[in-house]
Amino acid sequence: MTPPSSIAYLDCFSGISGDMILGALLHAGLDQETLLEELGQLKGVDFQLTVTNELRAGISCRHVTVDSPSEQKFRHLGDIIDLLGDSNLSPAITDKAGQIFTHLAEAEAKVHNIPLDKVHFHEVGAVDTIVDIVGSLIGLQHLGIDHITCSPLPMGHGFVHCSHGKLPLPAPAVCELLSDIPVYGVNQEQELVTPTGAVLAANLADNFGSMPSMTVKTVGYGAGSNKLKNDQPNLLRLIIGEPAAVKETQLVEVIETNLDDWNSEGFPYLCDLLFEKGALDVSLSPLIMKKGRPGQLLLVIAEPAHSLALKQIILSETTAIGLRFHKEERMTLKREAVLVSTPWGKIVAKKVETPKGTMIYPEYEACRKVAEENHVPLAKVYQAVAKEN
C-alpha cells in the first residue's frame, strides 16, 4: 500500500552523496528487505549491500556501502538505459533514473570533451552509482515522499584523485551538475558533494532554500564514508513531515543600499526582475544623505538561497556600487487565496488567519481589473470585498 503523501527536507550541512541519501532513507524508516527486493529487479547487477548502525558525534545514523563481488561490467549510458528498461521496476522509477543518469553523463561528457555515448564505467556505470540512484528513488517512493526541498550545498576545496588524475574540488562534473543551484564555500579540504550526490540533489529537489513549513514526522541520518576535519559529523539529515501552512518564523536576508544618483523611474522594472528571482518584498524610501543630498533607500527581503542572484540584479540595474546585507527572522501569518462574491462576479482576495480571527483582504490587481472593466471606482470594489469580514 502506498503511504500518504509527505514532504522532505534534505539538510546537507556536511554535503551529499548517493550512499548518504540511501543511509538517511533507511534510517528514516525504509525497510532494508523491501529495498533489496526492489533492487533485485535490476537484471545483471551483482552487488552486496552492507548497512551498519553507527554513532557520529553522538548521533545515531546508518552507513551504507555497496560492493560488487564480481568484476564490474564496462557500461555506457545506453547500457544503463537498457538495464533499466529490462528491469521489473515501476515506470516511475525507471523513467526518473534514466533522466538522472542522462544528466550525469551529459555533465561528464562536457567536462571531459567526449561524445555522450563514450561516457562509461566510473561516470555512470559503476555498480555503487546504479544502486545509490535507483535505491534512492525506491526509498522515496516507499516512504511516500513527493516533494523535496534541499538546503544550499557546501563546497569544499582542495583536490581529489580519480581515474582522470588529480582534479580540483569541487569536482568539475559537480560544478556542471549544480548549474543554477545555490552553493557556498566552506573551509574543508575534502570532497563534500560527490557527482552522484549532486545529480540526485539537482533532479530530486523541487526547490532549494530553508526548511519548509511542516509537521515533522521522522528524521533520518545517513553517514558519509570520510571523516571530516574539525570534528564535524559527516552526515546528511533527511527530515520528513506533512505540509503545514501555519504561523511561522522564517530566516530571511535583508539587502539594502543607499542611492543618490539613480533614476527611480526604473523602480517598477527593477521590482519585476527581483520578484522573478525570488524576492519576498521590495521597497524604496526617501532619505537625506551626507551634505544634505536627497537620496533613496532600496530594501529587498529574500530567502538566503536567492540572495546572490538578487544582489547581482541590484548591482546591474541601479547605480549602487556596494550593498549591505544581514539575516533577520520574520513571522508570517497563515494565508490563502479565496474567491469573494461581489456585484461584478467573483474576485480573488486574501484570507489571513490573524490572532483576532480570520480577515479578508482585497488584492489590488484583481480589484483594479474589475474596476477598469466595469467602470466603477476602485474604492467601491474594495468595499465590496471588505463586506466579507
C-alpha positions as CSV (number, residue, x, y, z in Angstrom):
1,M,0.0,0.0,0.0
2,T,1.3,3.4,-0.9
3,P,1.9,5.6,2.2
4,P,0.3,9.0,2.5
5,S,2.0,11.9,0.7
6,S,4.8,13.5,2.6
7,I,7.3,16.3,2.0
8,A,11.0,16.2,3.0
9,Y,13.9,18.5,3.7
10,L,17.5,17.4,2.7
11,D,19.7,19.2,5.2
12,C,23.1,19.0,3.6
13,F,25.2,20.6,6.3
14,S,28.1,18.3,5.6
15,G,27.4,17.7,1.9
16,I,25.6,15.0,0.0
17,S,26.5,11.7,-1.7
18,G,24.5,8.7,-3.0
19,D,25.3,6.5,-0.1
20,M,24.4,9.3,2.4
21,I,20.9,9.6,0.8
22,L,20.4,5.9,0.9
23,G,21.5,5.7,4.5
24,A,19.2,8.5,5.5
25,L,16.2,6.9,3.9
26,L,16.9,3.6,5.7
27,H,17.4,5.4,9.0
28,A,14.1,7.3,8.4
29,G,12.1,4.0,8.0
30,L,12.8,2.5,4.6
31,D,12.7,-1.3,5.1
32,Q,16.0,-2.9,4.1
33,E,14.4,-6.1,2.9
34,T,12.0,-4.1,0.7
35,L,14.9,-2.1,-0.7
36,L,16.8,-5.3,-1.5
37,E,13.8,-6.9,-3.1
38,E,13.2,-3.9,-5.3
39,L,16.8,-3.6,-6.3
40,G,16.7,-7.3,-7.2
41,Q,14.5,-6.3,-10.1
42,L,17.7,-5.0,-11.8
43,K,18.9,-7.8,-14.0
44,G,22.6,-8.3,-14.3
45,V,23.6,-6.0,-11.4
46,D,25.7,-8.1,-9.0
47,F,26.1,-6.3,-5.7
48,Q,26.3,-6.6,-1.9
49,L,24.6,-4.0,0.3
50,T,26.1,-3.6,3.8
51,V,24.1,-1.4,6.2
52,T,25.5,-0.6,9.7
53,N,24.1,1.4,12.6
54,E,26.7,3.9,13.8
55,L,27.2,6.9,16.0
56,R,28.7,10.1,14.5
57,A,29.3,12.8,17.1
58,G,26.8,11.0,19.3
59,I,24.1,11.0,16.6
60,S,22.6,7.6,15.6
61,C,22.8,7.1,11.8
62,R,23.0,4.5,9.1
63,H,26.1,3.9,6.9
64,V,25.7,2.1,3.6
65,T,28.4,0.5,1.5
66,V,27.9,-1.1,-1.9
67,D,30.3,-3.7,-3.2
68,S,30.4,-5.9,-6.3
69,P,31.7,-9.4,-5.7
70,S,32.3,-9.9,-9.4
71,E,34.2,-7.7,-11.9
72,Q,32.2,-4.7,-12.9
73,K,31.0,-4.5,-16.5
74,F,32.1,-1.8,-18.8
75,R,28.9,0.1,-19.2
76,H,28.0,3.1,-21.3
77,L,24.9,5.3,-20.9
78,G,23.0,3.2,-23.4
79,D,23.7,0.0,-21.4
80,I,22.3,1.7,-18.3
81,I,19.1,2.7,-20.1
82,D,18.7,-0.8,-21.4
83,L,19.3,-2.2,-18.0
84,L,16.5,0.0,-16.5
85,G,14.2,-0.9,-19.4
86,D,14.7,-4.7,-18.9
87,S,14.0,-4.4,-15.1
88,N,10.7,-5.1,-13.5
89,L,10.8,-1.8,-11.6
90,S,7.9,0.7,-11.9
91,P,8.0,3.0,-14.9
92,A,8.0,6.0,-12.5
93,I,11.4,4.8,-11.1
94,T,13.0,3.7,-14.4
95,D,12.0,6.9,-16.2
96,K,13.3,9.1,-13.4
97,A,16.5,7.0,-13.1
98,G,17.1,7.3,-16.8
99,Q,16.7,11.1,-16.6
100,I,19.2,11.2,-13.7
101,F,21.8,9.0,-15.5
102,T,21.5,11.0,-18.7
103,H,22.1,14.3,-16.7
104,L,25.1,12.8,-15.1
105,A,26.5,11.5,-18.4
106,E,25.9,14.9,-20.1
107,A,27.9,16.6,-17.4
108,E,30.8,14.1,-17.6
109,A,30.8,14.4,-21.4
110,K,31.0,18.2,-21.3
111,V,33.8,18.2,-18.7
112,H,36.0,15.6,-20.5
113,N,35.1,16.7,-24.0
114,I,33.9,13.3,-25.2
115,P,30.7,12.2,-27.0
116,L,27.8,11.3,-24.8
117,D,27.9,7.7,-26.0
118,K,31.5,7.3,-25.0
119,V,30.9,8.2,-21.3
120,H,31.3,4.9,-19.4
121,F,32.1,2.9,-16.3
122,H,33.1,5.2,-13.4
123,E,31.0,8.1,-14.7
124,V,27.6,6.3,-14.9
125,G,28.2,2.6,-14.9
126,A,29.7,1.7,-11.6
127,V,27.5,-0.7,-9.5
128,D,27.5,1.6,-6.5
129,T,26.2,4.5,-8.6
130,I,23.4,2.4,-10.0
131,V,22.4,1.1,-6.6
132,D,22.6,4.6,-5.0
133,I,20.5,6.3,-7.6
134,V,17.9,3.5,-8.1
135,G,17.8,2.8,-4.4
136,S,17.1,6.4,-3.5
137,L,14.2,6.5,-5.9
138,I,12.8,3.3,-4.4
139,G,13.2,4.7,-0.9
140,L,11.4,8.0,-1.8
141,Q,8.5,6.1,-3.4
142,H,8.1,3.7,-0.5
143,L,8.2,6.5,2.1
144,G,5.6,8.4,0.1
145,I,7.8,11.5,-0.4
146,D,6.6,13.5,-3.3
147,H,8.1,17.0,-2.7
148,I,11.7,17.7,-1.6
149,T,13.3,20.9,-0.5
150,C,17.1,20.8,-0.4
151,S,19.4,23.2,1.5
152,P,22.1,25.1,-0.3
153,L,25.1,22.8,-0.8
154,P,28.5,23.3,1.0
155,M,31.5,23.1,-1.4
156,G,34.9,22.0,-0.1
157,H,38.2,22.8,-1.7
158,G,41.5,21.1,-2.5
159,F,42.0,18.2,-4.9
160,V,40.6,14.6,-5.4
161,H,42.3,11.7,-7.1
162,C,40.3,9.8,-9.7
163,S,40.8,7.8,-12.9
164,H,41.4,11.1,-14.8
165,G,44.1,12.2,-12.4
166,K,44.2,14.9,-9.8
167,L,41.1,17.1,-10.1
168,P,40.2,20.3,-8.2
169,L,37.4,20.5,-5.8
170,P,34.5,20.9,-6.3
171,A,34.9,18.3,-9.0
172,P,34.3,19.7,-12.5
173,A,31.3,17.4,-13.0
174,V,29.8,18.6,-9.8
175,C,30.1,22.2,-10.9
176,E,28.3,21.3,-14.2
177,L,25.6,19.4,-12.4
178,L,24.9,22.3,-9.9
179,S,24.3,25.0,-12.5
180,D,21.6,27.4,-11.2
181,I,21.7,25.7,-7.8
182,P,22.7,27.7,-4.6
183,V,26.0,26.7,-3.1
184,Y,28.5,28.1,-0.7
185,G,32.2,27.6,0.1
186,V,33.4,26.1,3.4
187,N,36.8,25.6,4.9
188,Q,37.1,21.9,4.3
189,E,39.9,20.4,2.1
190,Q,37.7,17.5,1.3
191,E,35.0,16.4,-1.2
192,L,31.7,17.2,0.4
193,V,29.4,16.9,-2.7
194,T,30.0,13.9,-5.0
195,P,28.8,13.7,-8.6
196,T,26.2,11.2,-7.6
197,G,25.1,13.4,-4.7
198,A,25.0,16.5,-7.0
199,V,22.9,14.8,-9.7
200,L,20.5,13.4,-7.2
201,A,20.0,16.8,-5.5
202,A,19.6,18.5,-8.9
203,N,17.0,16.1,-10.1
204,L,15.1,15.2,-6.9
205,A,14.8,18.6,-5.2
206,D,11.8,20.7,-6.2
207,N,13.4,23.8,-4.8
208,F,16.4,24.9,-2.7
209,G,16.4,27.0,0.4
210,S,15.4,26.9,4.1
211,M,13.3,24.2,5.6
212,P,9.6,24.4,4.5
213,S,6.7,24.7,6.9
214,M,5.9,21.2,8.0
215,T,4.8,18.9,10.9
216,V,7.8,16.7,11.4
217,K,7.1,13.0,11.5
218,T,10.5,11.4,11.3
219,V,14.2,12.2,10.8
220,G,16.9,10.0,9.3
221,Y,20.7,10.5,9.2
222,G,22.9,9.0,6.5
223,A,26.6,8.7,7.2
224,G,29.4,9.5,4.7
225,S,32.5,7.4,4.3
226,N,35.1,10.1,5.1
227,K,35.9,11.7,8.5
228,L,35.7,15.4,8.3
229,K,38.1,17.9,9.9
230,N,37.2,20.0,13.0
231,D,35.2,17.0,14.4
232,Q,32.2,17.9,12.1
233,P,29.9,14.9,11.7
234,N,29.8,13.7,8.1
235,L,26.1,13.3,8.0
236,L,23.1,14.0,5.7
237,R,19.9,14.8,7.6
238,L,16.5,13.9,6.0
239,I,13.6,15.5,7.7
240,I,10.2,14.0,6.7
241,G,6.8,15.5,7.5
242,E,3.4,16.7,6.5
243,P,2.9,20.1,4.9
244,A,1.7,22.7,7.4
245,A,0.7,26.2,6.4
246,V,0.9,27.7,9.9
247,K,2.1,30.9,11.6
248,E,5.9,30.6,11.3
249,T,9.2,32.2,11.9
250,Q,11.5,32.4,8.9
251,L,15.1,33.4,8.4
252,V,15.4,35.9,5.7
253,E,18.2,38.1,4.3
254,V,17.7,41.8,4.1
255,I,19.7,43.5,1.3
256,E,19.9,47.3,1.2
257,T,21.7,50.2,-0.4
258,N,21.5,54.0,-0.5
259,L,21.1,55.6,-3.9
260,D,21.6,59.3,-4.6
261,D,22.1,59.3,-8.4
262,W,19.6,56.7,-9.7
263,N,16.6,57.5,-11.8
264,S,13.7,55.9,-9.8
265,E,11.6,55.6,-12.9
266,G,13.2,52.2,-13.3
267,F,11.8,51.0,-10.0
268,P,8.8,49.1,-11.3
269,Y,11.0,47.3,-13.8
270,L,13.5,46.5,-11.1
271,C,10.7,45.2,-8.9
272,D,9.6,42.8,-11.6
273,L,13.2,41.4,-12.0
274,L,13.7,41.0,-8.3
275,F,10.3,39.2,-7.7
276,E,11.0,36.9,-10.6
277,K,14.3,35.8,-8.9
278,G,12.6,35.2,-5.5
279,A,12.4,38.5,-3.7
280,L,9.8,38.4,-0.9
281,D,9.4,42.2,-0.6
282,V,11.0,45.3,-2.3
283,S,10.7,48.9,-1.1
284,L,12.1,52.3,-1.9
285,S,12.2,55.0,0.8
286,P,13.3,58.7,0.6
287,L,16.2,59.7,2.9
288,I,18.6,62.6,3.4
289,M,22.2,61.6,2.7
290,K,25.5,63.3,3.5
291,K,25.8,67.0,2.7
292,G,22.1,67.3,2.7
293,R,21.7,65.4,-0.6
294,P,18.3,63.7,-1.1
295,G,18.5,60.0,-1.8
296,Q,16.6,56.7,-1.6
297,L,16.9,53.6,0.4
298,L,16.4,50.4,-1.6
299,L,15.5,47.5,0.6
300,V,14.9,43.9,-0.5
301,I,13.9,40.9,1.6
302,A,14.5,37.4,0.4
303,E,15.3,33.8,1.4
304,P,19.1,33.4,1.8
305,A,19.2,30.9,-1.1
306,H,18.1,33.6,-3.5
307,S,20.2,36.5,-2.2
308,L,23.2,36.2,-4.7
309,A,21.0,36.5,-7.8
310,L,19.2,39.4,-6.3
311,K,22.4,41.2,-5.4
312,Q,23.6,40.8,-8.9
313,I,20.4,42.3,-10.3
314,I,20.6,45.4,-8.0
315,L,24.3,46.0,-8.9
316,S,23.4,45.6,-12.6
317,E,20.2,47.6,-12.7
318,T,20.9,50.5,-10.4
319,T,23.9,52.9,-9.8
320,A,24.8,51.1,-6.5
321,I,28.4,50.3,-6.1
322,G,28.0,48.4,-2.8
323,L,25.4,46.6,-0.7
324,R,24.7,45.9,2.9
325,F,23.0,42.7,3.9
326,H,22.2,40.8,7.1
327,K,20.0,37.9,8.2
328,E,16.8,38.5,10.3
329,E,13.9,36.5,11.5
330,R,10.4,37.3,10.4
331,M,6.9,35.9,11.4
332,T,4.2,35.4,8.9
333,L,0.5,34.5,9.3
334,K,-1.3,31.6,7.6
335,R,-2.9,32.9,4.4
336,E,-4.6,31.6,1.3
337,A,-6.2,32.9,-1.9
338,V,-10.1,32.8,-1.9
339,L,-12.8,33.8,-4.2
340,V,-15.2,36.5,-2.9
341,S,-18.7,37.2,-4.4
342,T,-19.3,40.8,-5.5
343,P,-21.9,42.6,-7.7
344,W,-19.4,42.2,-10.6
345,G,-18.7,38.5,-10.1
346,K,-16.2,36.6,-8.0
347,I,-12.9,38.3,-7.2
348,V,-9.7,36.8,-5.8
349,A,-8.9,38.0,-2.3
350,K,-6.6,37.0,0.5
351,K,-7.8,35.2,3.6
352,V,-5.5,35.7,6.6
353,E,-5.6,34.0,10.0
354,T,-4.9,36.7,12.5
355,P,-4.7,36.4,16.3
356,K,-8.1,38.1,16.4
357,G,-9.7,35.9,13.8
358,T,-10.0,35.5,10.1
359,M,-9.7,38.6,7.9
360,I,-10.4,39.0,4.1
361,Y,-8.1,41.5,2.4
362,P,-8.6,42.8,-1.2
363,E,-5.9,42.0,-3.8
364,Y,-5.1,45.3,-5.6
365,E,-4.5,43.8,-9.1
366,A,-7.7,41.8,-9.0
367,C,-9.8,44.8,-7.8
368,R,-8.2,47.1,-10.3
369,K,-9.1,44.8,-13.2
370,V,-12.7,44.7,-12.0
371,A,-12.9,48.5,-11.6
372,E,-11.5,49.1,-15.1
373,E,-13.7,46.5,-16.8
374,N,-16.9,47.7,-15.1
375,H,-16.1,51.5,-14.9
376,V,-16.6,51.7,-11.2
377,P,-14.4,53.4,-8.5
378,L,-11.7,51.2,-7.2
379,A,-12.7,52.1,-3.6
380,K,-16.2,50.7,-4.3
381,V,-14.7,47.3,-5.3
382,Y,-12.6,47.3,-2.2
383,Q,-15.7,48.0,-0.1
384,A,-17.5,45.1,-1.7
385,V,-14.6,42.7,-0.8
386,A,-14.4,44.1,2.7
387,K,-18.1,43.2,3.4
388,E,-16.9,39.6,3.8
389,N,-15.3,40.4,7.1
